[in-house]
Amino acid sequence: MPKYFEWEDAVIEQVAEALDVSHSDASGVVGAQPFYMQQSWGLGLNAKQTATKILAAAQAE
């Protein structure tokens, strides 16, 4: 299992690719969803699964 910061960086990369935005912009999107980050880490979801949850949550706002 990766360390949290490695997993978080992988989530940010997935979001950046999905939205076609910079790493820093994707970091802002991920940072705005602390609940889903914490929940996904606790459930052992991978970066792609977590990015999917975060993108869905961000689009619902």
All heavy atoms as TSV, in Angstrom:
chain	resi	resn	atom	element	x	y	z
A	1	MET	N	N	0.854	-1.193	0.000
A	1	MET	CA	C	0.000	0.000	0.000
A	1	MET	C	C	0.890	1.244	0.000
A	1	MET	O	O	1.867	1.315	0.751
A	1	MET	CB	C	-0.879	-0.019	1.248
A	1	MET	CG	C	-1.814	1.155	1.351
A	1	MET	SD	S	-3.382	0.599	2.036
A	1	MET	CE	C	-4.330	2.050	1.797
A	2	PRO	N	N	0.562	2.209	-0.835
A	2	PRO	CA	C	1.392	3.427	-0.883
A	2	PRO	C	C	1.205	4.269	0.382
A	2	PRO	O	O	0.230	4.112	1.112
A	2	PRO	CB	C	0.847	4.172	-2.103
A	2	PRO	CG	C	-0.571	3.703	-2.214
A	2	PRO	CD	C	-0.571	2.279	-1.739
A	3	LYS	N	N	2.153	5.138	0.600
A	3	LYS	CA	C	2.017	6.106	1.681
A	3	LYS	C	C	0.935	7.114	1.263
A	3	LYS	O	O	0.677	7.305	0.083
A	3	LYS	CB	C	3.341	6.831	1.911
A	3	LYS	CG	C	4.411	5.923	2.504
A	3	LYS	CD	C	5.650	6.732	2.803
A	3	LYS	CE	C	6.649	5.986	3.627
A	3	LYS	NZ	N	7.113	4.738	3.100
A	4	TYR	N	N	0.338	7.774	2.252
A	4	TYR	CA	C	-0.773	8.689	1.960
A	4	TYR	C	C	-0.382	9.753	0.940
A	4	TYR	O	O	-1.108	9.989	-0.023
A	4	TYR	CB	C	-1.293	9.351	3.250
A	4	TYR	CG	C	-2.465	10.254	2.979
A	4	TYR	CD1	C	-3.750	9.740	2.885
A	4	TYR	CD2	C	-2.289	11.618	2.765
A	4	TYR	CE1	C	-4.846	10.556	2.612
A	4	TYR	CE2	C	-3.377	12.443	2.480
A	4	TYR	CZ	C	-4.638	11.909	2.412
A	4	TYR	OH	O	-5.713	12.716	2.116
A	5	PHE	N	N	0.771	10.397	1.142
A	5	PHE	CA	C	1.147	11.485	0.234
A	5	PHE	C	C	1.368	10.990	-1.189
A	5	PHE	O	O	1.084	11.713	-2.148
A	5	PHE	CB	C	2.366	12.265	0.764
A	5	PHE	CG	C	3.670	11.529	0.661
A	5	PHE	CD1	C	4.466	11.661	-0.476
A	5	PHE	CD2	C	4.110	10.720	1.688
A	5	PHE	CE1	C	5.672	10.985	-0.584
A	5	PHE	CE2	C	5.324	10.051	1.598
A	5	PHE	CZ	C	6.103	10.174	0.458
A	6	GLU	N	N	1.830	9.759	-1.340
A	6	GLU	CA	C	2.006	9.195	-2.687
A	6	GLU	C	C	0.648	8.929	-3.336
A	6	GLU	O	O	0.438	9.215	-4.516
A	6	GLU	CB	C	2.801	7.889	-2.615
A	6	GLU	CG	C	4.220	8.076	-2.134
A	6	GLU	CD	C	4.911	6.768	-1.804
A	6	GLU	OE1	O	4.237	5.791	-1.427
A	6	GLU	OE2	O	6.147	6.736	-1.913
A	7	TRP	N	N	-0.253	8.383	-2.553
A	7	TRP	CA	C	-1.607	8.104	-3.035
A	7	TRP	C	C	-2.317	9.411	-3.385
A	7	TRP	O	O	-2.952	9.512	-4.435
A	7	TRP	CB	C	-2.353	7.326	-1.947
A	7	TRP	CG	C	-3.804	7.124	-2.182
A	7	TRP	CD1	C	-4.383	6.179	-2.973
A	7	TRP	CD2	C	-4.875	7.878	-1.609
A	7	TRP	NE1	N	-5.753	6.298	-2.920
A	7	TRP	CE2	C	-6.085	7.343	-2.088
A	7	TRP	CE3	C	-4.941	8.956	-0.734
A	7	TRP	CZ2	C	-7.323	7.835	-1.728
A	7	TRP	CZ3	C	-6.176	9.450	-0.373
A	7	TRP	CH2	C	-7.350	8.892	-0.865
A	8	GLU	N	N	-2.191	10.412	-2.510
A	8	GLU	CA	C	-2.820	11.713	-2.756
A	8	GLU	C	C	-2.303	12.326	-4.058
A	8	GLU	O	O	-3.073	12.856	-4.858
A	8	GLU	CB	C	-2.545	12.654	-1.586
A	8	GLU	CG	C	-3.192	14.021	-1.749
A	8	GLU	CD	C	-2.897	14.944	-0.577
A	8	GLU	OE1	O	-1.754	14.934	-0.087
A	8	GLU	OE2	O	-3.803	15.664	-0.162
A	9	ASP	N	N	-1.014	12.241	-4.287
A	9	ASP	CA	C	-0.429	12.778	-5.519
A	9	ASP	C	C	-0.971	12.033	-6.745
A	9	ASP	O	O	-1.245	12.643	-7.778
A	9	ASP	CB	C	1.094	12.697	-5.465
A	9	ASP	CG	C	1.741	13.584	-6.505
A	9	ASP	OD1	O	1.410	14.792	-6.544
A	9	ASP	OD2	O	2.571	13.083	-7.284
A	10	ALA	N	N	-1.151	10.730	-6.607
A	10	ALA	CA	C	-1.701	9.941	-7.715
A	10	ALA	C	C	-3.154	10.341	-7.990
A	10	ALA	O	O	-3.575	10.403	-9.151
A	10	ALA	CB	C	-1.605	8.447	-7.392
A	11	VAL	N	N	-3.914	10.641	-6.934
A	11	VAL	CA	C	-5.300	11.104	-7.103
A	11	VAL	C	C	-5.292	12.429	-7.855
A	11	VAL	O	O	-6.059	12.630	-8.804
A	11	VAL	CB	C	-6.015	11.255	-5.745
A	11	VAL	CG1	C	-7.379	11.922	-5.923
A	11	VAL	CG2	C	-6.166	9.909	-5.056
A	12	ILE	N	N	-4.418	13.341	-7.461
A	12	ILE	CA	C	-4.320	14.648	-8.118
A	12	ILE	C	C	-3.983	14.474	-9.594
A	12	ILE	O	O	-4.571	15.137	-10.456
A	12	ILE	CB	C	-3.281	15.543	-7.405
A	12	ILE	CG1	C	-3.801	15.913	-6.003
A	12	ILE	CG2	C	-2.975	16.794	-8.214
A	12	ILE	CD1	C	-2.756	16.543	-5.099
A	13	GLU	N	N	-3.067	13.566	-9.898
A	13	GLU	CA	C	-2.704	13.311	-11.300
A	13	GLU	C	C	-3.904	12.784	-12.088
A	13	GLU	O	O	-4.115	13.178	-13.236
A	13	GLU	CB	C	-1.538	12.320	-11.383
A	13	GLU	CG	C	-0.191	12.949	-11.075
A	13	GLU	CD	C	0.133	14.123	-11.989
A	13	GLU	OE1	O	-0.046	14.017	-13.224
A	13	GLU	OE2	O	0.546	15.167	-11.459
A	14	GLN	N	N	-4.680	11.900	-11.489
A	14	GLN	CA	C	-5.875	11.360	-12.161
A	14	GLN	C	C	-6.876	12.477	-12.455
A	14	GLN	O	O	-7.461	12.535	-13.533
A	14	GLN	CB	C	-6.538	10.286	-11.292
A	14	GLN	CG	C	-5.759	9.007	-11.179
A	14	GLN	CD	C	-5.812	8.177	-12.444
A	14	GLN	OE1	O	-6.797	8.171	-13.177
A	14	GLN	NE2	N	-4.735	7.473	-12.715
A	15	VAL	N	N	-7.067	13.371	-11.485
A	15	VAL	CA	C	-7.995	14.486	-11.668
A	15	VAL	C	C	-7.472	15.440	-12.742
A	15	VAL	O	O	-8.230	15.902	-13.601
A	15	VAL	CB	C	-8.240	15.223	-10.327
A	15	VAL	CG1	C	-9.025	16.506	-10.534
A	15	VAL	CG2	C	-8.984	14.308	-9.353
A	16	ALA	N	N	-6.178	15.713	-12.723
A	16	ALA	CA	C	-5.575	16.598	-13.721
A	16	ALA	C	C	-5.790	16.043	-15.130
A	16	ALA	O	O	-6.141	16.788	-16.048
A	16	ALA	CB	C	-4.088	16.783	-13.436
A	17	GLU	N	N	-5.584	14.742	-15.289
A	17	GLU	CA	C	-5.773	14.115	-16.597
A	17	GLU	C	C	-7.246	14.157	-17.021
A	17	GLU	O	O	-7.560	14.460	-18.169
A	17	GLU	CB	C	-5.277	12.667	-16.564
A	17	GLU	CG	C	-3.775	12.544	-16.514
A	17	GLU	CD	C	-3.310	11.099	-16.419
A	17	GLU	OE1	O	-4.082	10.188	-16.793
A	17	GLU	OE2	O	-2.180	10.885	-15.958
A	18	ALA	N	N	-8.141	13.863	-16.086
A	18	ALA	CA	C	-9.567	13.814	-16.416
A	18	ALA	C	C	-10.104	15.180	-16.819
A	18	ALA	O	O	-10.938	15.286	-17.718
A	18	ALA	CB	C	-10.357	13.270	-15.233
A	19	LEU	N	N	-9.619	16.223	-16.157
A	19	LEU	CA	C	-10.112	17.575	-16.433
A	19	LEU	C	C	-9.234	18.339	-17.427
A	19	LEU	O	O	-9.571	19.449	-17.814
A	19	LEU	CB	C	-10.199	18.376	-15.128
A	19	LEU	CG	C	-11.178	17.852	-14.078
A	19	LEU	CD1	C	-11.104	18.704	-12.821
A	19	LEU	CD2	C	-12.590	17.820	-14.622
A	20	ASP	N	N	-8.093	17.744	-17.788
A	20	ASP	CA	C	-7.123	18.391	-18.672
A	20	ASP	C	C	-6.709	19.756	-18.109
A	20	ASP	O	O	-6.797	20.782	-18.789
A	20	ASP	CB	C	-7.666	18.526	-20.093
A	20	ASP	CG	C	-6.570	18.871	-21.099
A	20	ASP	OD1	O	-5.388	18.554	-20.822
A	20	ASP	OD2	O	-6.886	19.460	-22.148
A	21	VAL	N	N	-6.313	19.734	-16.832
A	21	VAL	CA	C	-5.867	20.944	-16.146
A	21	VAL	C	C	-4.485	20.700	-15.544
A	21	VAL	O	O	-3.990	19.577	-15.516
A	21	VAL	CB	C	-6.856	21.375	-15.033
A	21	VAL	CG1	C	-8.214	21.726	-15.627
A	21	VAL	CG2	C	-7.008	20.306	-13.964
A	22	SER	N	N	-3.888	21.773	-15.030
A	22	SER	CA	C	-2.571	21.661	-14.412
A	22	SER	C	C	-2.643	20.907	-13.091
A	22	SER	O	O	-3.711	20.753	-12.492
A	22	SER	CB	C	-1.993	23.053	-14.159
A	22	SER	OG	O	-2.724	23.692	-13.122
A	23	HIS	N	N	-1.482	20.471	-12.642
A	23	HIS	CA	C	-1.371	19.773	-11.361
A	23	HIS	C	C	-1.886	20.661	-10.228
A	23	HIS	O	O	-2.605	20.196	-9.343
A	23	HIS	CB	C	0.094	19.368	-11.122
A	23	HIS	CG	C	0.303	18.521	-9.915
A	23	HIS	ND1	N	0.143	17.157	-9.934
A	23	HIS	CD2	C	0.641	18.844	-8.649
A	23	HIS	CE1	C	0.383	16.677	-8.720
A	23	HIS	NE2	N	0.692	17.678	-7.925
A	24	SER	N	N	-1.540	21.946	-10.272
A	24	SER	CA	C	-1.962	22.844	-9.189
A	24	SER	C	C	-3.474	23.062	-9.196
A	24	SER	O	O	-4.103	23.128	-8.133
A	24	SER	CB	C	-1.215	24.175	-9.252
A	24	SER	OG	O	-1.493	24.850	-10.452
A	25	ASP	N	N	-4.083	23.164	-10.381
A	25	ASP	CA	C	-5.544	23.298	-10.446
A	25	ASP	C	C	-6.220	22.024	-9.925
A	25	ASP	O	O	-7.203	22.092	-9.182
A	25	ASP	CB	C	-6.013	23.576	-11.871
A	25	ASP	CG	C	-5.720	25.000	-12.320
A	25	ASP	OD1	O	-5.370	25.840	-11.473
A	25	ASP	OD2	O	-5.846	25.264	-13.529
A	26	ALA	N	N	-5.695	20.887	-10.317
A	26	ALA	CA	C	-6.252	19.616	-9.848
A	26	ALA	C	C	-6.084	19.479	-8.339
A	26	ALA	O	O	-6.967	18.964	-7.646
A	26	ALA	CB	C	-5.581	18.448	-10.568
A	27	SER	N	N	-4.988	19.978	-7.821
A	27	SER	CA	C	-4.752	19.948	-6.380
A	27	SER	C	C	-5.831	20.741	-5.646
A	27	SER	O	O	-6.296	20.339	-4.573
A	27	SER	CB	C	-3.365	20.507	-6.073
A	27	SER	OG	O	-3.104	20.461	-4.696
A	28	GLY	N	N	-6.258	21.843	-6.226
A	28	GLY	CA	C	-7.325	22.641	-5.639
A	28	GLY	C	C	-8.643	21.900	-5.621
A	28	GLY	O	O	-9.396	21.970	-4.645
A	29	VAL	N	N	-8.925	21.175	-6.705
A	29	VAL	CA	C	-10.164	20.392	-6.776
A	29	VAL	C	C	-10.143	19.295	-5.701
A	29	VAL	O	O	-11.120	19.107	-4.966
A	29	VAL	CB	C	-10.340	19.762	-8.184
A	29	VAL	CG1	C	-11.518	18.790	-8.206
A	29	VAL	CG2	C	-10.518	20.845	-9.235
A	30	VAL	N	N	-9.016	18.614	-5.598
A	30	VAL	CA	C	-8.880	17.539	-4.612
A	30	VAL	C	C	-8.934	18.112	-3.191
A	30	VAL	O	O	-9.609	17.558	-2.317
A	30	VAL	CB	C	-7.568	16.754	-4.844
A	30	VAL	CG1	C	-7.285	15.793	-3.694
A	30	VAL	CG2	C	-7.641	15.993	-6.169
A	31	GLY	N	N	-8.264	19.225	-2.977
A	31	GLY	CA	C	-8.247	19.843	-1.659
A	31	GLY	C	C	-9.608	20.306	-1.183
A	31	GLY	O	O	-9.844	20.424	0.025
A	32	ALA	N	N	-10.510	20.559	-2.121
A	32	ALA	CA	C	-11.861	20.999	-1.775
A	32	ALA	C	C	-12.768	19.832	-1.372
A	32	ALA	O	O	-13.914	20.051	-0.997
A	32	ALA	CB	C	-12.474	21.755	-2.951
A	33	GLN	N	N	-12.241	18.613	-1.441
A	33	GLN	CA	C	-13.052	17.425	-1.130
A	33	GLN	C	C	-12.399	16.567	-0.028
A	33	GLN	O	O	-12.159	15.372	-0.215
A	33	GLN	CB	C	-13.247	16.578	-2.398
A	33	GLN	CG	C	-13.901	17.294	-3.539
A	33	GLN	CD	C	-15.342	17.680	-3.260
A	33	GLN	OE1	O	-16.006	17.114	-2.407
A	33	GLN	NE2	N	-15.834	18.671	-3.976
A	34	PRO	N	N	-12.114	17.158	1.141
A	34	PRO	CA	C	-11.415	16.395	2.185
A	34	PRO	C	C	-12.200	15.183	2.678
A	34	PRO	O	O	-11.601	14.153	3.014
A	34	PRO	CB	C	-11.201	17.409	3.307
A	34	PRO	CG	C	-12.249	18.446	3.089
A	34	PRO	CD	C	-12.432	18.513	1.581
A	35	PHE	N	N	-13.524	15.272	2.690
A	35	PHE	CA	C	-14.328	14.133	3.146
A	35	PHE	C	C	-14.094	12.914	2.251
A	35	PHE	O	O	-13.866	11.805	2.746
A	35	PHE	CB	C	-15.813	14.490	3.165
A	35	PHE	CG	C	-16.687	13.289	3.427
A	35	PHE	CD1	C	-16.836	12.788	4.711
A	35	PHE	CD2	C	-17.346	12.652	2.385
A	35	PHE	CE1	C	-17.622	11.660	4.958
A	35	PHE	CE2	C	-18.140	11.532	2.624
A	35	PHE	CZ	C	-18.280	11.038	3.911
A	36	TYR	N	N	-14.159	13.114	0.949
A	36	TYR	CA	C	-13.996	11.987	0.030
A	36	TYR	C	C	-12.570	11.444	0.038
A	36	TYR	O	O	-12.365	10.240	-0.120
A	36	TYR	CB	C	-14.428	12.369	-1.389
A	36	TYR	CG	C	-15.912	12.601	-1.465
A	36	TYR	CD1	C	-16.434	13.868	-1.598
A	36	TYR	CD2	C	-16.804	11.534	-1.355
A	36	TYR	CE1	C	-17.804	14.085	-1.636
A	36	TYR	CE2	C	-18.175	11.735	-1.386
A	36	TYR	CZ	C	-18.665	13.010	-1.528
A	36	TYR	OH	O	-20.018	13.221	-1.553
A	37	MET	N	N	-11.615	12.327	0.249
A	37	MET	CA	C	-10.220	11.856	0.357
A	37	MET	C	C	-10.070	10.961	1.586
A	37	MET	O	O	-9.517	9.859	1.506
A	37	MET	CB	C	-9.250	13.041	0.432
A	37	MET	CG	C	-9.084	13.773	-0.879
A	37	MET	SD	S	-8.357	12.749	-2.181
A	37	MET	CE	C	-6.639	12.729	-1.646
A	38	GLN	N	N	-10.568	11.430	2.718
A	38	GLN	CA	C	-10.448	10.666	3.954
A	38	GLN	C	C	-11.220	9.347	3.855
A	38	GLN	O	O	-10.709	8.290	4.240
A	38	GLN	CB	C	-10.971	11.506	5.122
A	38	GLN	CG	C	-10.789	10.859	6.472
A	38	GLN	CD	C	-11.241	11.752	7.607
A	38	GLN	OE1	O	-12.006	12.686	7.416
A	38	GLN	NE2	N	-10.774	11.466	8.800
A	39	GLN	N	N	-12.442	9.412	3.339
A	39	GLN	CA	C	-13.264	8.219	3.202
A	39	GLN	C	C	-12.597	7.202	2.270
A	39	GLN	O	O	-12.526	6.013	2.583
A	39	GLN	CB	C	-14.635	8.602	2.661
A	39	GLN	CG	C	-15.579	7.418	2.496
A	39	GLN	CD	C	-16.857	7.808	1.795
A	39	GLN	OE1	O	-16.805	8.337	0.684
A	39	GLN	NE2	N	-17.983	7.582	2.433
A	40	SER	N	N	-12.107	7.672	1.140
A	40	SER	CA	C	-11.507	6.768	0.153
A	40	SER	C	C	-10.235	6.121	0.685
A	40	SER	O	O	-9.987	4.935	0.466
A	40	SER	CB	C	-11.203	7.531	-1.136
A	40	SER	OG	O	-12.406	7.980	-1.722
A	41	TRP	N	N	-9.424	6.890	1.405
A	41	TRP	CA	C	-8.197	6.347	1.996
A	41	TRP	C	C	-8.570	5.262	3.010
A	41	TRP	O	O	-7.987	4.187	3.025
A	41	TRP	CB	C	-7.380	7.460	2.646
A	41	TRP	CG	C	-6.158	6.980	3.361
A	41	TRP	CD1	C	-5.991	6.888	4.705
A	41	TRP	CD2	C	-4.926	6.525	2.773
A	41	TRP	NE1	N	-4.728	6.416	4.984
A	41	TRP	CE2	C	-4.063	6.177	3.828
A	41	TRP	CE3	C	-4.484	6.382	1.462
A	41	TRP	CZ2	C	-2.769	5.703	3.607
A	41	TRP	CZ3	C	-3.192	5.900	1.251
A	41	TRP	CH2	C	-2.354	5.574	2.308
A	42	GLY	N	N	-9.562	5.550	3.834
A	42	GLY	CA	C	-9.994	4.586	4.846
A	42	GLY	C	C	-10.554	3.304	4.240
A	42	GLY	O	O	-10.389	2.223	4.806
A	43	LEU	N	N	-11.203	3.422	3.096
A	43	LEU	CA	C	-11.774	2.256	2.417
A	43	LEU	C	C	-10.749	1.517	1.561
A	43	LEU	O	O	-11.043	0.448	1.030
A	43	LEU	CB	C	-12.947	2.688	1.527
A	43	LEU	CG	C	-14.194	3.188	2.253
A	43	LEU	CD1	C	-15.197	3.760	1.253
A	43	LEU	CD2	C	-14.827	2.078	3.073
A	44	GLY	N	N	-9.574	2.116	1.401
A	44	GLY	CA	C	-8.533	1.474	0.604
A	44	GLY	C	C	-8.747	1.590	-0.892
A	44	GLY	O	O	-8.260	0.755	-1.659
A	45	LEU	N	N	-9.479	2.623	-1.320
A	45	LEU	CA	C	-9.697	2.814	-2.758
A	45	LEU	C	C	-8.404	3.256	-3.431
A	45	LEU	O	O	-7.577	3.931	-2.820
A	45	LEU	CB	C	-10.786	3.862	-2.999
A	45	LEU	CG	C	-12.172	3.566	-2.429
A	45	LEU	CD1	C	-13.145	4.657	-2.835
A	45	LEU	CD2	C	-12.683	2.209	-2.870
A	46	ASN	N	N	-8.261	2.903	-4.696
A	46	ASN	CA	C	-7.079	3.343	-5.427
A	46	ASN	C	C	-7.277	4.771	-5.941
A	46	ASN	O	O	-8.356	5.359	-5.786
A	46	ASN	CB	C	-6.721	2.360	-6.551
A	46	ASN	CG	C	-7.752	2.307	-7.665
A	46	ASN	OD1	O	-8.436	3.291	-7.961
A	46	ASN	ND2	N	-7.867	1.151	-8.296
A	47	ALA	N	N	-6.244	5.311	-6.534
A	47	ALA	CA	C	-6.276	6.707	-6.976
A	47	ALA	C	C	-7.356	6.954	-8.024
A	47	ALA	O	O	-8.056	7.969	-7.977
A	47	ALA	CB	C	-4.908	7.115	-7.517
A	48	LYS	N	N	-7.516	6.025	-8.951
A	48	LYS	CA	C	-8.516	6.209	-10.009
A	48	LYS	C	C	-9.928	6.189	-9.429
A	48	LYS	O	O	-10.770	7.017	-9.798
A	48	LYS	CB	C	-8.347	5.133	-11.082
A	48	LYS	CG	C	-9.205	5.358	-12.305
A	48	LYS	CD	C	-8.766	4.430	-13.420
A	48	LYS	CE	C	-9.507	4.700	-14.702
A	48	LYS	NZ	N	-9.113	5.910	-15.378
A	49	GLN	N	N	-10.207	5.265	-8.523
A	49	GLN	CA	C	-11.526	5.196	-7.892
A	49	GLN	C	C	-11.815	6.474	-7.109
A	49	GLN	O	O	-12.923	7.002	-7.141
A	49	GLN	CB	C	-11.600	3.996	-6.954
A	49	GLN	CG	C	-11.550	2.654	-7.656
A	49	GLN	CD	C	-11.325	1.514	-6.687
A	49	GLN	OE1	O	-10.497	1.591	-5.784
A	49	GLN	NE2	N	-12.063	0.426	-6.886
A	50	THR	N	N	-10.807	6.951	-6.402
A	50	THR	CA	C	-10.965	8.164	-5.601
A	50	THR	C	C	-11.186	9.376	-6.487
A	50	THR	O	O	-12.054	10.216	-6.215
A	50	THR	CB	C	-9.734	8.374	-4.703
A	50	THR	OG1	O	-9.554	7.203	-3.896
A	50	THR	CG2	C	-9.898	9.592	-3.812
A	51	ALA	N	N	-10.428	9.485	-7.570
A	51	ALA	CA	C	-10.586	10.605	-8.494
A	51	ALA	C	C	-11.994	10.616	-9.076
A	51	ALA	O	O	-12.609	11.680	-9.211
A	51	ALA	CB	C	-9.542	10.521	-9.610
A	52	THR	N	N	-12.532	9.455	-9.384
A	52	THR	CA	C	-13.894	9.360	-9.911
A	52	THR	C	C	-14.903	9.903	-8.912
A	52	THR	O	O	-15.808	10.662	-9.275
A	52	THR	CB	C	-14.224	7.895	-10.280
A	52	THR	OG1	O	-13.295	7.462	-11.284
A	52	THR	CG2	C	-15.632	7.755	-10.799
A	53	LYS	N	N	-14.742	9.549	-7.628
A	53	LYS	CA	C	-15.642	10.050	-6.579
A	53	LYS	C	C	-15.525	11.567	-6.453
A	53	LYS	O	O	-16.525	12.270	-6.323
A	53	LYS	CB	C	-15.276	9.426	-5.223
A	53	LYS	CG	C	-15.742	8.018	-5.033
A	53	LYS	CD	C	-15.436	7.559	-3.638
A	53	LYS	CE	C	-16.637	7.804	-2.783
A	53	LYS	NZ	N	-16.822	6.895	-1.673
A	54	ILE	N	N	-14.296	12.073	-6.476
A	54	ILE	CA	C	-14.070	13.504	-6.306
A	54	ILE	C	C	-14.631	14.291	-7.484
A	54	ILE	O	O	-15.256	15.337	-7.300
A	54	ILE	CB	C	-12.568	13.785	-6.095
A	54	ILE	CG1	C	-12.191	13.317	-4.687
A	54	ILE	CG2	C	-12.228	15.256	-6.304
A	54	ILE	CD1	C	-10.740	13.379	-4.374
A	55	LEU	N	N	-14.440	13.787	-8.681
A	55	LEU	CA	C	-14.973	14.472	-9.862
A	55	LEU	C	C	-16.491	14.495	-9.825
A	55	LEU	O	O	-17.104	15.525	-10.157
A	55	LEU	CB	C	-14.461	13.793	-11.130
A	55	LEU	CG	C	-12.964	13.992	-11.396
A	55	LEU	CD1	C	-12.494	13.045	-12.482
A	55	LEU	CD2	C	-12.657	15.429	-11.743
A	56	ALA	N	N	-17.109	13.417	-9.409
A	56	ALA	CA	C	-18.576	13.378	-9.311
A	56	ALA	C	C	-19.059	14.388	-8.270
A	56	ALA	O	O	-20.038	15.100	-8.493
A	56	ALA	CB	C	-19.039	11.965	-8.959
A	57	ALA	N	N	-18.377	14.449	-7.144
A	57	ALA	CA	C	-18.752	15.386	-6.082
A	57	ALA	C	C	-18.560	16.830	-6.523
A	57	ALA	O	O	-19.402	17.689	-6.257
A	57	ALA	CB	C	-17.942	15.100	-4.824
A	58	ALA	N	N	-17.476	17.096	-7.223
A	58	ALA	CA	C	-17.181	18.462	-7.677
A	58	ALA	C	C	-18.206	18.916	-8.707
A	58	ALA	O	O	-18.613	20.080	-8.712
A	58	ALA	CB	C	-15.765	18.524	-8.260
A	59	GLN	N	N	-18.647	18.021	-9.562
A	59	GLN	CA	C	-19.634	18.375	-10.584
A	59	GLN	C	C	-21.016	18.560	-9.976
A	59	GLN	O	O	-21.836	19.296	-10.521
A	59	GLN	CB	C	-19.665	17.294	-11.675
A	59	GLN	CG	C	-18.409	17.314	-12.522
A	59	GLN	CD	C	-18.320	16.125	-13.457
A	59	GLN	OE1	O	-19.107	15.193	-13.382
A	59	GLN	NE2	N	-17.341	16.145	-14.345
A	60	ALA	N	N	-21.268	17.945	-8.830
A	60	ALA	CA	C	-22.567	18.065	-8.165
A	60	ALA	C	C	-22.703	19.388	-7.421
A	60	ALA	O	O	-23.804	19.794	-7.094
A	60	ALA	CB	C	-22.761	16.895	-7.208
A	61	GLU	N	N	-21.598	20.047	-7.166
A	61	GLU	CA	C	-21.636	21.307	-6.405
A	61	GLU	C	C	-22.112	22.463	-7.245
A	61	GLU	O	O	-21.921	22.546	-8.408
A	61	GLU	CB	C	-20.248	21.618	-5.852
A	61	GLU	CG	C	-19.844	20.684	-4.748
A	61	GLU	CD	C	-18.485	21.020	-4.182
A	61	GLU	OE1	O	-17.737	21.840	-4.748
A	61	GLU	OE2	O	-18.154	20.451	-3.154
